[in-house]
Amino acid sequence: EGIEIIIAKDEDLGQKTGYLLGMEGFEKEESPTPSHIDTEYILLKGFTNEDLNYFLQRQREENLIVPHKSVLTDNSKNWTLGYLIDHIMGEHKVMMIWEKLKQLVKIATEVQNLKKDDKLQELLEDATNVLKDRNMTEESLREAYNNLYMYLEKMED
């Protein structure tokens, strides 16, 4: 079975995703159009896990990178497209910072193994706790990253 592609326009940003995907129980909303969102985004619906993995793998192999994507959920079908894209962009930003912090923790751990610094150990523990926290925020990630990065810089002097 093929894939149906729906290309949304700016005026669709104020519509619920359920409506845009033609789902029962959703009607066009009379709402002001949110401003333009400058990103590419894919919303996937009805994919099995196997199909989804295949689709994402083929996308990577063909170097067709779309940084913002999600699978339709019971919650997100009730969200406007604009809200959903903003939400996914925020999650993407948090995950990118999380990944940077994770890499910095690896480097700091190697330094700690050589230098055995008490303050560095404390900052490593703080950063590790932030990485494990399911309720982490962009701010907590940035703070842990900045604290660890600045201390490592100071150690080099």
C-alpha positions as CSV (number, residue, x, y, z in Angstrom):
1,E,0.0,0.0,0.0
2,G,1.3,3.4,-0.9
3,I,2.0,6.5,1.2
4,E,-0.4,9.4,1.0
5,I,1.4,12.8,1.1
6,I,-0.4,15.9,2.3
7,I,1.4,19.2,1.9
8,A,0.3,21.7,4.5
9,K,0.3,25.4,3.9
10,D,0.7,28.3,6.4
11,E,-3.1,28.6,6.7
12,D,-3.2,24.9,7.9
13,L,-1.1,25.7,11.0
14,G,-4.2,26.6,13.0
15,Q,-6.1,23.4,12.1
16,K,-6.1,20.3,14.2
17,T,-3.9,17.5,12.8
18,G,-6.9,15.1,13.0
19,Y,-8.8,17.4,10.6
20,L,-5.8,17.8,8.2
21,L,-5.4,14.0,8.0
22,G,-9.1,13.5,7.3
23,M,-10.0,11.7,10.5
24,E,-13.6,11.3,11.6
25,G,-14.9,13.7,14.2
26,F,-12.8,16.6,13.1
27,E,-14.0,19.7,11.3
28,K,-12.3,22.8,9.9
29,E,-11.7,25.4,12.6
30,E,-12.2,29.1,12.2
31,S,-9.1,30.2,13.9
32,P,-6.4,32.8,13.1
33,T,-3.5,31.5,11.2
34,P,-0.3,31.3,13.2
35,S,2.7,32.9,11.7
36,H,4.9,31.0,9.3
37,I,7.1,28.2,10.8
38,D,10.3,27.9,8.9
39,T,11.1,24.2,9.0
40,E,10.5,21.0,7.2
41,Y,8.3,18.6,9.1
42,I,6.9,15.1,8.6
43,L,3.9,13.8,10.5
44,L,3.5,10.0,10.1
45,K,0.2,8.2,10.6
46,G,-0.6,4.5,10.4
47,F,2.9,3.1,10.2
48,T,3.8,-0.2,11.8
49,N,7.1,-0.2,13.8
50,E,8.7,-2.2,11.0
51,D,7.4,0.2,8.3
52,L,8.5,3.2,10.3
53,N,12.0,1.8,10.8
54,Y,12.3,1.0,7.1
55,F,11.1,4.5,6.2
56,L,13.6,6.2,8.5
57,Q,16.4,3.9,7.3
58,R,15.7,4.6,3.7
59,Q,15.4,8.3,4.4
60,R,19.0,8.3,5.9
61,E,20.4,6.1,3.1
62,E,19.0,8.6,0.5
63,N,20.4,11.5,2.6
64,L,16.8,13.0,2.8
65,I,17.2,14.6,6.2
66,V,14.1,16.1,7.8
67,P,15.1,17.1,11.3
68,H,11.5,17.4,12.7
69,K,9.2,14.5,12.5
70,S,6.7,12.6,14.7
71,V,4.1,9.9,14.7
72,L,0.5,10.9,15.2
73,T,-0.7,10.0,18.7
74,D,-4.1,10.2,20.5
75,N,-3.0,13.4,22.0
76,S,-1.4,15.1,19.0
77,K,-4.4,14.5,16.7
78,N,-6.2,17.1,18.9
79,W,-3.3,19.6,18.6
80,T,-3.1,22.3,15.9
81,L,-0.4,21.6,13.4
82,G,1.4,24.8,14.4
83,Y,1.4,23.7,18.1
84,L,2.6,20.2,17.2
85,I,5.5,21.5,15.1
86,D,6.5,24.0,17.8
87,H,6.4,21.2,20.4
88,I,8.5,18.8,18.2
89,M,11.0,21.6,17.5
90,G,11.4,22.2,21.2
91,E,11.9,18.5,21.9
92,H,14.5,18.3,19.1
93,K,16.4,21.2,20.7
94,V,16.4,19.5,24.1
95,M,17.6,16.3,22.6
96,M,20.5,18.1,20.8
97,I,21.6,19.7,24.0
98,W,21.2,16.4,25.8
99,E,23.5,14.7,23.2
100,K,26.1,17.5,23.6
101,L,26.0,17.1,27.4
102,K,26.4,13.4,27.1
103,Q,29.5,13.8,24.9
104,L,31.0,16.4,27.3
105,V,30.4,14.0,30.2
106,K,32.5,11.4,28.3
107,I,35.3,13.8,27.9
108,A,35.1,15.0,31.5
109,T,35.1,11.4,32.8
110,E,38.4,10.8,30.9
111,V,39.8,14.0,32.5
112,Q,38.5,12.9,35.9
113,N,40.2,9.5,35.6
114,L,43.5,11.3,35.1
115,K,43.2,14.2,37.5
116,K,40.9,13.0,40.3
117,D,39.5,16.5,40.9
118,D,36.8,16.8,43.6
119,K,34.9,19.7,42.0
120,L,35.0,18.0,38.6
121,Q,33.6,14.9,40.2
122,E,30.7,16.9,41.7
123,L,30.0,18.5,38.3
124,L,30.1,15.1,36.6
125,E,27.6,13.7,39.1
126,D,25.3,16.8,38.6
127,A,25.5,16.4,34.8
128,T,24.8,12.6,35.0
129,N,21.8,13.2,37.2
130,V,20.4,15.8,34.7
131,L,20.9,13.3,31.9
132,K,18.9,10.7,33.8
133,D,16.1,13.0,34.9
134,R,13.0,12.2,32.9
135,N,11.7,15.8,33.7
136,M,14.8,17.5,32.5
137,T,14.4,20.9,30.9
138,E,16.4,22.8,28.3
139,E,17.5,25.1,31.1
140,S,18.7,22.3,33.4
141,L,20.6,20.7,30.5
142,R,22.2,24.1,29.5
143,E,23.2,24.8,33.1
144,A,24.8,21.4,33.5
145,Y,26.6,21.7,30.2
146,N,27.9,25.3,30.8
147,N,29.1,24.5,34.4
148,L,31.0,21.4,33.2
149,Y,32.4,23.1,30.1
150,M,33.6,26.2,32.0
151,Y,35.2,24.1,34.7
152,L,37.0,22.0,32.1
153,E,38.2,25.2,30.4
154,K,39.5,26.5,33.8
155,M,41.4,23.2,34.4
156,E,43.2,23.7,31.1
157,D,44.6,27.1,32.2
